[in-house]
Amino acid sequence: MMFRYQALMVAVLLLLSPQARALDKASVEAGFRQWITTILLPEAEKAGLSANTVTKVMADVDLDWSLNELVPPGTKPPKEQAQTQAEFSSPGPYFSEKRLVPLAGNGRALASVHAATLRKIEKAYGVPGPVLLAIWGRETGYGAAKLPYPALDVLATRAYMSTRKDLFRQELIAALAIIESGDVSADAMRGSSAGALGQPQFMPTSFLKYAVDFDGDGHRNIWTSVPDSLASMANFMVRKGWQKGRPWGYEVAIPAAVTCAQEGPDRARTIADWANEGIARISGKPFPDTEVGKDGMMLVPAGRHGPAFIVTPNFYTIKEYNNSDLYALFIGNLADRIAFGSGAFSAPFGNVGGMLRSDVKAMQDALVKRGYDVGKADGLAGYKTRRSIGEWQAKAGETPTCYPEPVMKKALR
């Protein structure tokens, strides 16, 4: 009777004004407790968890109203904002020397401190230490970043009232499974506002798949154990396809006569083929003999307005960690700085970006109508959009730049 009364009150109050709803958090939280019993508990038991674990752990979990993208029961998700914000500024600031130089310095120091552990991990998994250090540095500042959120509060809040409830319900059940396994206590399970856990920033489902106990203490501890954290990252990379002995890629110069509209993992060619087109490493060194017969892919993240690369499949393995070209380039560059003492990319990012996402989306829609494959028409210039622009430019008799530019807006309608 009490639960039915509370549910009725939630329904009534949610019909009131937003101001009234904002004052009724207590009723929403009462509904949350009912949700634990009627929805979460049966699903967790179906997944093999004990009712005792779920009931005991969830008794101490609270909704976190400070999180974004919350949709309390009975309310509607906010309307999708018009894509009128800038697509992005030049990618250049992403590779800020003020950020990369200290990260590289700390990475080199930690490579010495953890040398024995990194050698063991590379022997076991085949992933170079500098790559793991770069990911560690990028994700949590080599473990120095604070993890301010109780992970269960975040996951439970998002599972109950976010725009992606189904996804986070599975992540919450995975987090409860981690606790039941004894790897970490509920209090020690800390993470980000998105629910990512520990030093590698694994979501709970990824923890269950990839976390390992490398220090041999019987616990997969990605919060305070450096060996477990680094080895778990290495296991993730291997399971996602890391190819032992291969680099992530090379910065190159692409001759003007060679079109930039050849990029993408689905247009791989042997590195020897790329070299035969006149594509050469910026460093002046030849491609290694061990690489020339293997596949490489062109990457031009800013089209002709920035650095160009021939990347290996390992680049796309890094993207499994974060599906962003710029993220993977950041990791690759930081790893090279740690391993070789190298610096910034030789070619600068030009004056690109700053267009409205709505303008880029309009270009994508126009290209789709002309039969081009732009990937997802979302106002973001991924590799399929970039190469489609290059192909369209070439067909129009122009020199391909492979990047959306304001002058294209009138032509692409």
N, C-alpha and C positions, 0 to 999 in steps of 0.2 A: 504493500500500500504506500509506504513512504517513497519508494523509487518511482511509482506511478505519479505520485503527487509532485515530486521534484521534476520529473520529465514534463508534466503539464505546465508547471511554472516556467520552465525554460521555453517551451513553445509559446506561451502567452507573452512573455517578456521580449522574445525575439521579434514579435510583431510590433513592438513599440519603436520609438525613435532610436537612432544610433546612440544618442546620449543616454537614454534609459538602458539600452543594452549594455553599454560600457560600465554601468554601475552594478550589473548583475553577474559579476564574475563568480560569485558563490554558487549560483544555480548551475552555471556552466561546469564548474568544478564538481558539483554533485553528480551531474550527468557523466562526467569523466569517470567517477568511481563506479558508476553503474556499467559504463562501457568496459572497464577492466574485467568485471565479472561476467558480462553477457557476451562480449565480443573477443577480447584479448585472451582470456583464460582458455576458452575452448580451442582457439587456434593454436595457442602455445602447447596445450596438451596434445593436440593432433600432431604437432611437430616433435613430440617426444619429451617435452619438459614436464616436470612434476608440478602439480597444482600448488604444492607447498612452497616451491621456489618462487613461482609467479606471485602468489598471494603475499608472501613475506617481503619480497623485494619491492613490489609495487606499492605496498603500504606506505613506504617512505618517499615515494616519487611525487613531485609537485609539478603542476603546469607552470611553464615559464612564459609569462605574458609579454616579455620583452622581445621575443623573437619576431622576425618578419614573416610575411606571407601566411598569417594565421587567418583561418576562416572558422570561427566558432559555429557549432551545429545550428542549422537553421538560417544562417546568413549566406549571402552569395559572395563568391570570390570577387575581388575588385575587378572592374573592367580592365581589359588589356589596354595599356597605354599606347597611344598612337606613336609610331616609330619616328618621332621627330627629333630625338636626341642625336648628337653626332655619332656616326658609326664607330669611330675611334680616332684619336689623334695619331700622329705618326708613331709607328711601333718603336721608334728610337728610344723614348723615355723608359720603355720596358727594360731596356738593357743599360740602365743608368750605371755609369762607372762608380758613382758614390755608393752604390749598393753592391756591385759585383766585386770591386777591389777588396773590401773588407771580408766579404764572403769567401773569396778565393784565399785570402791570407789565413783566415780561420780554418778553412778546409785543408790547406797544406799543413798547418800545425796539427790538426786532428788526424791527418793521414799518418803522421809520425807517432802520435800517441797511441793510435789504434792499429798500428802496422801489422802486428801479429794476427789480430782478429780479422782484419781485411784480407790478409793472405789466405787464411783458412776459409773465409767465405768465398773468395775467388776460386780457390781450389775445389770447393764443394759445388759451386753454382756457375762459375764461369763469367760472372759479372764483375767488371773492374771496380776496384775500390773508389777511384775518383767519381765514377758515375753514381755510386751509392751515396757518397759524401755530398755530391751536388744535389741529389734529391732531398737528402736529409736537411741540407742547408736551406734549400728553397722552401720546404714544407714547414719546418719548425725552428729555423735558425740553429741547427745542430742540437736540437733538444732544449734550447734556451727559452723558446717562446712559451709563454704561459698558456695553459689549457684551462680557461676560466669556467667552463661549463660542466656541471654534472651531466654526463652523457645520457643517463636514463631520463632525466627531466626533459632534455632537448628532444630525444627520440619519441618519448611518450607524448609530448605536446604536439609534435608534428604528425604523429600517427593519429592523434585524436582530432586535430583541427588545423590542418594545413592544406595547401593546394595539391599535395601529393601524399594523401593519407595511406593509400595501399602500399606504396613503396616504403614509407617509414614504419608501417606496422610490421612488415617483414624484417626491417632493420632492428626494430625494438625486440622482436622475438629472438633474433640472432644475438643481440646484446644479453638477453636473459640466458641464452644458452652458454655464452662465454662465462657468465657469472656462475652458472650451475656447474661448469667444468672445473671451476676452482682456479682458473688462470688469474683472475683479478676479483677484488671485492667490488661491490656496488659503489662504495664511497671512493675507491681509487680509480674508478672508470671515468676519466676526464676526457673532454674533447672540445671540439669547436662548436660554433652555433649551428653548423650544418649536421652535427652528429659524427664527424670524423674523429677517430680515436688515436691517441698517443702520438709518438714521435713520427711514425710514417704517415699519419693521417689516413688510416684505413677506416672505411665504413665497417660496421660489425659483420656483415656478410663476407666482406673481403678478409677480415680477420680470421673467420672460420676457415676460409679456403687457403690462405697464404701465410698466416703467422706461424712462426716456428720457435721452438725452444733451442736456441743455439748455445746458450751458456750452461745447459745441462742441469738446471735447478728444478726441473719438473713443471715449470710454468712458462707459457708464452707471454712474455712481459714486454710489451712495446711502449710502456710508460717510463720505466726507469732503467731497463737493461739495454745498453748500447749494442752488445752482440745480438740479442734477439731482434732489436729494431732493424739493424742493418741486414741481417740474414733474412728477415721477413721481406724486406724490400727486394733482396736478390731473388728470393723464391718467387715473388710476384713477377719480376721481370722475366725469369726463365719460363714460368708457366704461361706467360703472355707471348713468348716467342723469341726471347733474346738469343742472338746468334753469337756463340763464343768466338772470340778472336777478331770480331769485326768492329770497326769504329762506328760512331753514329752518323758521320758524314764529313764533308769537306766544303769549305767556302771556295767558290770557283768564279771564273770570269767566263761569261757566255758571249761569244762573238756577235756582233750586230746582225750578221747574216743568219744566225740561228734563232728560230722563233722561240719565244718564251712560253708559247702555248703548248708545252709538252709536259707540264708537271703533273704529279699525282702518282700515288702508289699503283694505280691500274695502268700506268704507262711506263713501267719499268723497262730498262734496257741494260745491257752489260755496261760496266764502266768503260770498257774498251770502246764500245760504240759511241758513248758520249765524248770520249777523248778524240775519236776519229772525226767528230764534228768540229773539233777545235776548242772544246771546253777544257780548260786547264785550271789547276789549283792556283789560288791566289798566292800561296806561299812560294810558288815556282818549283816546288818539288813534284816529281811525277807521281801518279797514283801507284800505290804499292803493287808489286807483281802479284801478291796473293789476292788482290782485289779486282784486277782488271777483267777477269772472266766471270765475276759475280754481278748480280743485279744492283743497279743504283737508280735513283729517281730524282728528277729535277724538282727543285723547290725554289720558288720566287715569291716570298711572302709579301713583298711590296711591288711585285711586277718588276719592270725595268727601273723602278725608282729606289731600289735598295739592294742589299747583298743578295747573291744567288748561291745556291748550294746543289751539290749532288749528295743525296742522303742514302743511307742503307736501310734495310728493314728494321734495324735497331732504332732508328729515329721514330718509326711508327710504334715500336714497342714502348718507347718513352711516352708517346702520346696516350698509351693505354692508362698511364697514371693520371694524365690530365689532357683531355682531347683538345689541345691547342697547339698550333704550329709554333707560336711564340714561346709557349712554355717549354716545348721540347728543345727549341733552339737555345733557350736560357740554360737548360740543364746541360746540353752539349757544350756550350761555351764555357760554363762554369767548370765542368769536368775537365775540359782542356786546360783551363787556367790552373786548376789544382795539379793536374798531371804533368804539364809541360811548362807552366809559367807563361803561357800565351796571354794575349790581351783581347781587346775588342775586335769585332769583325772589321775587316779592312775597308769594305765599302759602307758608307753611311746610308741611313734611311733618309730618303728625300722628303720633300714637302708633300706628304700624302696624308690621307685621312681628313677628318673635319667635315666630311659630307654628312648629310642627314641620312639616317637609315632608311627613311621613306624614299629618298631619291635612289639609293642603291637597290632597294626592293623593286622600285619601278623599272629599273634597268634589268633586273633579274626576270621580272614578269615579261618584259618585252623580248628578252632573249629566249625565254621558254616558248613564246608564241612563234618565234622564228625557228624553233626546233632544236635549240641548244639545251644541254644538260647542265644546269647550274647547281645541282644538288638541292639543298633546301633554300627556297626563296624567302629569306628571313632578314634581308638587309645587311647581312654580314658577308664579306668577300672571301669565301673559302676557295680552295684550289680549283674546284669545278667552275666557280664563277669567274675566277681570274683567267683560266685558260679559255673559257667561252668568250670572254671579252677579247682575248687575243685572237681567237679564230674569227670572230666577227670583224675585228679591225682589219685582219689580213684579207678577208673576203671583200671588204669595202675599199681595198687598195691602200690602206694605211699601214704604217709601221707598227706592229703590235707592241703595246706597253703592258698588257695583261693586268690592268688595274682600273677600277672605276674612277673616272675623272669628271669634273663638272662640265667640261665641253661635250661630253657624251650625252648629257641629259636630253637635249633636243633631238639628237639623232636616234636615240633609243627610246621611242615612245610606243 
